[in-house]
Amino acid sequence: MELEEYEFTRRDNKLILHLSKDMRFVGIFLKVGGCMSVFGSFLTGWLDGDWAFSCWGILTGIISLVLGLRALDAATSFKDIAVHKGDDMKNLMKGFEQVKRLYRFELLGFITNIILFIIILVTIFSFQ
């Protein structure tokens, strides 16, 4: 049997559809939260003139927005598995690719945070 011809069972599709709905909820939550963070931080910077603080809020908002968009892309791919007949393996691999991109972006964020943390620690201890 070729991978292209494999069809998930009704039970499998139900589980995959549930996963896609959860991923969609998380994606929408991250997307809305990211937009609110960008907007609120921009307003804070504009009204208070504290752009140093606002830039961090804008940056974290953009990161949340990108994570939300990645999660929504993955959710759509997994939903396609459950809803459409045929091409289950192709849609599954597409979903895995989207999840891989999501976690690569998160990994990049974690590495960046660790590097910034080390730079801040070195800076603090070098002035003492």
C-alpha positions as CSV (number, residue, x, y, z in Angstrom):
1,M,0.0,0.0,0.0
2,E,1.4,3.4,-1.0
3,L,1.4,6.2,1.6
4,E,-0.7,8.4,-0.7
5,E,-3.5,5.8,-0.5
6,Y,-3.7,5.4,3.2
7,E,-7.0,6.7,4.8
8,F,-7.4,7.2,8.5
9,T,-10.3,5.6,10.3
10,R,-13.3,7.5,11.6
11,R,-11.9,7.3,15.1
12,D,-8.5,8.6,13.9
13,N,-10.2,11.4,12.1
14,K,-12.1,12.4,15.2
15,L,-8.9,12.6,17.2
16,I,-7.1,14.6,14.5
17,L,-10.1,16.9,14.2
18,H,-10.1,17.5,18.0
19,L,-6.3,18.3,17.8
20,S,-6.9,20.7,15.0
21,K,-9.6,22.5,16.9
22,D,-7.3,22.9,20.0
23,M,-4.5,24.1,17.8
24,R,-6.9,26.6,16.2
25,F,-8.0,27.9,19.5
26,V,-4.4,28.4,20.7
27,G,-3.5,30.0,17.3
28,I,-6.4,32.5,17.6
29,F,-5.5,33.3,21.2
30,L,-1.9,33.9,20.3
31,K,-2.8,36.0,17.3
32,V,-5.3,38.2,19.2
33,G,-2.9,38.5,22.2
34,G,-0.1,39.5,19.9
35,C,-2.1,42.1,18.2
36,M,-3.3,43.5,21.6
37,S,0.3,43.6,22.8
38,V,1.6,45.4,19.7
39,F,-1.3,47.9,19.8
40,G,-1.0,48.5,23.6
41,S,2.7,48.8,23.5
42,F,2.6,51.3,20.6
43,L,0.0,53.4,22.5
44,T,2.1,53.3,25.6
45,G,5.2,54.5,23.7
46,W,3.2,57.1,21.9
47,L,1.5,58.5,25.0
48,D,4.2,58.1,27.6
49,G,7.2,58.5,25.3
50,D,8.8,55.3,26.9
51,W,9.8,53.6,23.7
52,A,12.4,51.4,25.3
53,F,9.7,49.6,27.3
54,S,7.3,49.7,24.4
55,C,9.7,48.1,21.9
56,W,9.9,45.0,24.1
57,G,6.1,44.8,24.1
58,I,5.9,45.3,20.4
59,L,8.6,42.6,19.8
60,T,6.8,40.1,22.1
61,G,3.5,40.9,20.4
62,I,5.0,40.2,16.9
63,I,6.4,37.0,18.2
64,S,3.0,35.9,19.6
65,L,1.4,36.9,16.3
66,V,3.8,34.8,14.2
67,L,3.4,31.8,16.6
68,G,-0.4,32.2,16.3
69,L,-0.2,32.2,12.5
70,R,2.0,29.1,12.5
71,A,-0.4,27.3,14.8
72,L,-3.3,28.2,12.6
73,D,-1.5,26.9,9.5
74,A,-0.8,23.6,11.3
75,A,-4.4,23.4,12.5
76,T,-5.7,23.8,9.0
77,S,-3.4,21.0,7.7
78,F,-4.6,18.6,10.4
79,K,-8.2,19.6,9.8
80,D,-7.7,18.7,6.1
81,I,-6.8,15.2,7.1
82,A,-10.1,14.7,9.0
83,V,-12.4,16.5,6.7
84,H,-11.2,15.6,3.2
85,K,-11.0,12.1,1.9
86,G,-7.8,11.0,0.1
87,D,-4.4,12.5,0.5
88,D,-4.3,11.8,4.3
89,M,-0.6,11.2,4.3
90,K,0.2,14.2,2.2
91,N,-1.9,16.4,4.6
92,L,-0.3,14.7,7.6
93,M,3.2,15.5,6.3
94,K,2.1,19.1,5.5
95,G,0.8,19.4,9.1
96,F,4.1,18.0,10.5
97,E,6.0,20.6,8.4
98,Q,3.9,23.4,9.8
99,V,4.4,22.1,13.4
100,K,8.2,21.8,12.7
101,R,8.2,25.5,11.6
102,L,6.3,26.5,14.7
103,Y,8.7,24.8,17.0
104,R,11.8,26.0,15.1
105,F,10.5,29.6,15.6
106,E,10.0,28.9,19.3
107,L,13.5,27.4,19.6
108,L,15.0,30.5,17.9
109,G,13.2,32.6,20.6
110,F,14.5,30.4,23.4
111,I,18.1,30.6,22.2
112,T,17.8,34.4,21.7
113,N,16.4,34.8,25.2
114,I,19.3,32.7,26.7
115,I,21.9,34.8,24.8
116,L,20.2,38.1,25.9
117,F,20.1,36.8,29.5
118,I,23.8,35.9,29.4
119,I,24.7,39.4,27.9
120,I,22.6,41.1,30.7
121,L,24.3,39.1,33.4
122,V,27.8,39.8,32.0
123,T,26.9,43.5,31.7
124,I,25.6,43.6,35.3
125,F,28.5,41.8,36.9
126,S,31.1,43.7,34.8
127,F,30.0,47.1,36.3
128,Q,30.2,45.9,39.9
